Amino acid sequence: MTIEGAEALAIRALAFLAGEPEELGRFLALTGIGPEMLRSAAADPGFLAAVLEYFMENEPLLLVFAARENVRPTLIAAARYLLDREILD
């Protein structure tokens, strides 16, 4: 997986959250940002890592997303790791 692939997966996860209003509300409350800031936040690798972390902390949500996107849940963890490394570099 590349950084670009990790970012694309995180953006798909964010789009999935957007289709789940209750989950999106919970995520926004945890991150402290408003819906109007989502587009600009999506350009930040740290925010994208937080999106994937949110899925990793909610196994039922993670499994539904992984099944819908036809990806292994471990791929989401790998993408999160890559995005964290992108922040450190």
TORDOTOR-905771 format. One record per atom (N, C-alpha, C): residue number from 1; atom name; y, z negated, x. Coordinates in pm, 1 decimal. Atoms other than C-alpha are relative to their C-alpha. Layout:
[NUM; CA; [Y; Z; X]]
...
END
This chain:
[1; N; [-117.4; 0.0; 84.1]]
[1; CA; [0.0; 0.0; 0.0]]
[1; C; [124.0; 0.0; 88.9]]
[2; N; [-127.6; -8.4; -70.5]]
[2; CA; [350.1; 80.9; 116.9]]
[2; C; [104.0; -88.1; -71.1]]
[3; N; [-111.1; 72.6; 62.8]]
[3; CA; [677.1; -100.8; 49.0]]
[3; C; [42.5; 73.3; -126.7]]
[4; N; [-40.8; -79.2; 116.7]]
[4; CA; [768.9; 183.2; -186.4]]
[4; C; [-98.9; -17.0; -114.2]]
[5; N; [102.4; 20.6; 102.3]]
[5; CA; [439.3; 142.4; -370.8]]
[5; C; [9.8; -138.7; -61.4]]
[6; N; [-16.0; 137.0; 49.1]]
[6; CA; [493.1; -233.1; -397.1]]
[6; C; [121.1; -9.5; -92.3]]
[7; N; [-119.6; 0.0; 84.3]]
[7; CA; [842.9; -177.8; -535.2]]
[7; C; [-27.5; 69.5; -133.0]]
[8; N; [32.0; -73.3; 122.9]]
[8; CA; [713.0; 77.3; -785.9]]
[8; C; [-87.1; -84.4; -92.6]]
[9; N; [85.8; 85.9; 80.7]]
[9; CA; [443.1; -164.3; -902.9]]
[9; C; [81.6; -113.0; -62.9]]
[10; N; [-83.8; 107.8; 53.3]]
[10; CA; [698.1; -443.9; -942.6]]
[10; C; [92.4; 51.1; -110.6]]
[11; N; [-85.7; -58.3; 104.0]]
[11; CA; [926.7; -214.4; -1143.0]]
[11; C; [-81.2; 26.8; -125.9]]
[12; N; [87.0; -17.7; 116.9]]
[12; CA; [634.0; -124.1; -1368.9]]
[12; C; [-28.1; -134.1; -66.7]]
[13; N; [22.2; 133.8; 55.1]]
[13; CA; [566.4; -496.4; -1409.4]]
[13; C; [123.8; -47.5; -76.5]]
[14; N; [-123.2; 37.2; 68.8]]
[14; CA; [931.0; -551.9; -1502.0]]
[14; C; [13.2; 75.9; -131.7]]
[15; N; [-2.7; -78.5; 123.7]]
[15; CA; [910.7; -270.7; -1757.3]]
[15; C; [-98.9; -57.1; -101.1]]
[16; N; [98.4; 63.6; 87.6]]
[16; CA; [598.1; -434.3; -1898.2]]
[16; C; [60.1; -126.4; -61.8]]
[17; N; [-64.6; 121.1; 50.7]]
[17; CA; [788.7; -763.5; -1928.4]]
[17; C; [104.7; 32.3; -105.4]]
[18; N; [-104.4; -39.8; 95.5]]
[18; CA; [1070.4; -583.2; -2108.7]]
[18; C; [-60.2; 27.9; -137.8]]
[19; N; [68.1; -25.2; 126.5]]
[19; CA; [816.0; -490.2; -2376.1]]
[19; C; [-59.3; -125.7; -62.5]]
[20; N; [51.3; 128.1; 47.5]]
[20; CA; [717.9; -855.2; -2418.5]]
[20; C; [117.6; -98.4; -6.3]]
[21; N; [-124.5; 79.0; 5.7]]
[21; CA; [1037.4; -1030.1; -2538.8]]
[21; C; [-15.5; -148.6; 32.8]]
[22; N; [17.9; 142.6; -28.4]]
[22; CA; [897.5; -1383.2; -2523.2]]
[22; C; [-21.3; -24.2; 148.8]]
[23; N; [24.7; 12.6; -144.2]]
[23; CA; [767.6; -1337.2; -2168.6]]
[23; C; [126.2; 33.2; 80.2]]
[24; N; [-123.3; -36.7; -68.8]]
[24; CA; [1089.5; -1165.1; -2062.4]]
[24; C; [100.3; -114.7; -6.7]]
[25; N; [-90.7; 113.3; 14.8]]
[25; CA; [1293.7; -1453.4; -2200.1]]
[25; C; [-37.3; -114.6; 91.7]]
[26; N; [48.2; 107.5; -87.8]]
[26; CA; [1079.5; -1703.3; -2011.6]]
[26; C; [30.2; 34.4; 145.9]]
[27; N; [-25.8; -43.3; -137.2]]
[27; CA; [1109.1; -1501.0; -1689.7]]
[27; C; [148.8; -9.6; 33.7]]
[28; N; [-144.7; 5.0; -24.2]]
[28; CA; [1486.9; -1467.5; -1722.3]]
[28; C; [48.7; -144.3; 10.8]]
[29; N; [-37.8; 141.3; -7.6]]
[29; CA; [1518.9; -1841.2; -1785.4]]
[29; C; [-38.4; -59.4; 134.8]]
[30; N; [44.8; 51.3; -129.9]]
[30; CA; [1318.8; -1914.8; -1469.9]]
[30; C; [85.0; 53.9; 115.0]]
[31; N; [-77.3; -59.7; -109.3]]
[31; CA; [1520.9; -1675.4; -1255.7]]
[31; C; [147.7; -31.2; -10.0]]
[32; N; [-140.2; 32.0; 17.3]]
[32; CA; [1854.3; -1773.6; -1402.5]]
[32; C; [91.5; 121.0; -11.6]]
[33; N; [-84.9; -117.7; 18.2]]
[33; CA; [1973.8; -1418.3; -1457.8]]
[33; C; [-1.3; 42.1; -146.1]]
[34; N; [-8.7; -49.7; 136.4]]
[34; CA; [2080.6; -1250.6; -1778.4]]
[34; C; [-54.5; 141.0; -10.2]]
[35; N; [54.9; -134.0; 20.3]]
[35; CA; [1942.0; -930.7; -1929.7]]
[35; C; [89.9; 110.0; 55.8]]
[36; N; [-93.9; -101.3; -49.1]]
[36; CA; [2256.7; -743.0; -1826.1]]
[36; C; [-9.3; 18.5; 152.1]]
[37; N; [11.0; -7.1; -145.8]]
[37; CA; [2172.3; -810.6; -1459.7]]
[37; C; [-132.4; 59.7; 47.9]]
[38; N; [133.5; -48.0; -38.9]]
[38; CA; [1816.1; -671.2; -1466.4]]
[38; C; [3.7; 126.4; 84.7]]
[39; N; [-2.9; -128.1; -71.7]]
[39; CA; [1903.4; -321.1; -1351.3]]
[39; C; [43.2; -19.2; 144.9]]
[40; N; [-46.4; 19.6; -137.9]]
[40; CA; [2097.5; -434.8; -1046.0]]
[40; C; [-97.0; -88.8; 77.8]]
[41; N; [95.6; 87.8; -67.2]]
[41; CA; [1846.1; -710.3; -966.4]]
[41; C; [-124.5; 75.1; 44.0]]
[42; N; [121.3; -76.2; -31.8]]
[42; CA; [1563.2; -455.7; -964.4]]
[42; C; [9.4; 72.6; 133.4]]
[43; N; [-16.5; -63.5; -131.2]]
[43; CA; [1707.1; -310.4; -642.4]]
[43; C; [-23.2; -99.1; 113.8]]
[44; N; [16.0; 105.0; -100.5]]
[44; CA; [1649.1; -640.5; -460.6]]
[44; C; [-148.1; -31.5; 20.9]]
[45; N; [141.5; 30.4; -25.2]]
[45; CA; [1307.2; -684.8; -291.7]]
[45; C; [-37.0; -144.1; -35.2]]
[46; N; [27.9; 139.2; 34.9]]
[46; CA; [1334.0; -1061.1; -343.8]]
[46; C; [-21.5; -18.3; -149.1]]
[47; N; [16.4; 6.6; 144.8]]
[47; CA; [1376.6; -1017.1; -716.7]]
[47; C; [-132.4; 64.4; -39.8]]
[48; N; [126.2; -66.8; 33.4]]
[48; CA; [1086.2; -772.4; -729.2]]
[48; C; [-119.4; -86.4; 38.5]]
[49; N; [106.0; 93.6; -38.0]]
[49; CA; [871.4; -1024.3; -541.8]]
[49; C; [-12.6; -109.6; -105.8]]
[50; N; [1.5; 103.4; 104.1]]
[50; CA; [970.2; -1282.9; -804.9]]
[50; C; [-66.6; 51.1; -127.0]]
[51; N; [66.7; -58.5; 117.4]]
[51; CA; [857.9; -1046.3; -1080.7]]
[51; C; [-151.0; -8.9; 16.9]]
[52; N; [144.6; 2.8; -23.7]]
[52; CA; [513.7; -1016.4; -924.3]]
[52; C; [-52.1; -142.9; 7.2]]
[53; N; [39.4; 140.8; -5.0]]
[53; CA; [500.8; -1390.4; -855.9]]
[53; C; [-14.9; -56.5; -141.3]]
[54; N; [8.1; 45.3; 139.2]]
[54; CA; [566.3; -1451.9; -1225.4]]
[54; C; [-134.7; 40.1; -60.9]]
[55; N; [129.2; -45.6; 51.4]]
[55; CA; [258.7; -1245.4; -1310.7]]
[55; C; [-113.6; -79.0; 64.2]]
[56; N; [107.0; 70.7; -69.8]]
[56; CA; [49.8; -1421.2; -1047.5]]
[56; C; [-13.2; -144.5; -48.1]]
[57; N; [4.7; 136.6; 51.3]]
[57; CA; [138.6; -1758.6; -1198.9]]
[57; C; [-46.6; -7.6; -145.1]]
[58; N; [43.1; -4.8; 139.5]]
[58; CA; [30.3; -1646.9; -1546.8]]
[58; C; [-119.5; 95.5; -7.5]]
[59; N; [119.7; -83.9; -9.7]]
[59; CA; [-327.9; -1522.8; -1521.6]]
[59; C; [-25.3; 87.0; -123.0]]
[60; N; [22.2; -88.2; 114.9]]
[60; CA; [-362.6; -1397.6; -1882.3]]
[60; C; [96.0; 120.1; -0.1]]
[61; N; [-97.9; -108.6; -7.1]]
[61; CA; [-42.9; -1194.0; -1844.0]]
[61; C; [-36.2; 97.0; 112.1]]
[62; N; [40.6; -81.6; -114.4]]
[62; CA; [-157.7; -1069.2; -1503.2]]
[62; C; [-116.1; 91.1; -36.6]]
[63; N; [118.4; -79.7; 33.5]]
[63; CA; [-491.7; -953.0; -1640.6]]
[63; C; [31.1; 109.4; -101.8]]
[64; N; [-37.9; -102.2; 98.7]]
[64; CA; [-336.4; -772.0; -1937.0]]
[64; C; [76.8; 112.2; 70.0]]
[65; N; [-77.0; -100.6; -72.3]]
[65; CA; [-86.6; -596.6; -1710.6]]
[65; C; [-89.9; 83.5; 91.1]]
[66; N; [89.1; -71.5; -92.4]]
[66; CA; [-352.6; -507.2; -1451.5]]
[66; C; [-89.6; 97.7; -75.3]]
[67; N; [84.9; -88.7; 79.6]]
[67; CA; [-580.0; -362.8; -1720.8]]
[67; C; [79.9; 117.8; -54.2]]
[68; N; [-83.4; -106.5; 56.9]]
[68; CA; [-297.3; -165.7; -1880.4]]
[68; C; [41.8; 101.4; 106.3]]
[69; N; [-43.6; -87.8; -110.1]]
[69; CA; [-186.1; -25.4; -1543.3]]
[69; C; [-117.2; 54.4; 81.0]]
[70; N; [120.6; -41.9; -70.6]]
[70; CA; [-544.5; 23.6; -1425.3]]
[70; C; [9.1; -29.0; 150.0]]
[71; N; [-6.1; 45.3; -138.8]]
[71; CA; [-488.7; -174.7; -1103.3]]
[71; C; [-75.4; -131.8; 11.5]]
[72; N; [66.5; 127.7; -24.7]]
[72; CA; [-681.7; -459.5; -949.1]]
[72; C; [105.2; -110.7; 10.4]]
[73; N; [-95.4; 110.8; -13.2]]
[73; CA; [-507.1; -798.1; -979.8]]
[73; C; [33.4; -31.9; 145.6]]
[74; N; [-27.1; 27.3; -141.4]]
[74; CA; [-542.8; -838.4; -603.7]]
[74; C; [105.2; 95.1; 57.0]]
[75; N; [-102.7; -94.1; -44.3]]
[75; CA; [-321.9; -531.9; -561.2]]
[75; C; [139.0; -55.4; -29.5]]
[76; N; [-128.1; 61.3; 34.5]]
[76; CA; [-42.3; -722.2; -732.5]]
[76; C; [35.3; -106.2; 103.4]]
[77; N; [-23.0; 99.9; -105.3]]
[77; CA; [-82.7; -1004.6; -480.4]]
[77; C; [39.2; 68.2; 130.7]]
[78; N; [-33.5; -72.9; -122.8]]
[78; CA; [-75.1; -753.5; -194.8]]
[78; C; [142.6; 54.9; -6.2]]
[79; N; [-135.6; -52.6; 16.2]]
[79; CA; [241.3; -595.1; -332.4]]
[79; C; [102.3; -111.8; 15.1]]
[80; N; [-90.8; 113.4; -13.2]]
[80; CA; [405.9; -934.2; -360.7]]
[80; C; [16.0; -40.4; 146.2]]
[81; N; [-3.1; 33.7; -142.3]]
[81; CA; [314.5; -1011.4; 0.3]]
[81; C; [87.2; 99.4; 77.1]]
[82; N; [-81.7; -101.9; -68.0]]
[82; CA; [465.8; -682.6; 117.4]]
[82; C; [148.8; -16.7; -30.1]]
[83; N; [-140.2; 16.9; 35.2]]
[83; CA; [787.3; -744.5; -71.4]]
[83; C; [58.5; -124.3; 65.9]]
[84; N; [-45.4; 119.6; -71.6]]
[84; CA; [811.5; -1093.4; 78.9]]
[84; C; [26.8; 33.3; 146.6]]
[85; N; [-19.1; -39.6; -140.0]]
[85; CA; [771.6; -942.0; 425.1]]
[85; C; [123.3; 85.8; 15.6]]
[86; N; [-118.5; -84.7; -3.0]]
[86; CA; [1043.0; -687.8; 343.8]]
[86; C; [126.2; -86.3; 5.4]]
[87; N; [-113.6; 90.7; 0.3]]
[87; CA; [1280.8; -977.6; 281.3]]
[87; C; [19.7; -59.2; 139.4]]
[88; N; [-7.6; 64.3; -130.3]]
[88; CA; [1198.4; -1132.9; 617.7]]
[88; C; [39.6; 94.7; 111.5]]
[89; N; [-32.0; -97.3; -106.3]]
[89; CA; [1242.1; -813.9; 819.6]]
[89; C; [146.1; 36.0; 4.5]]
END
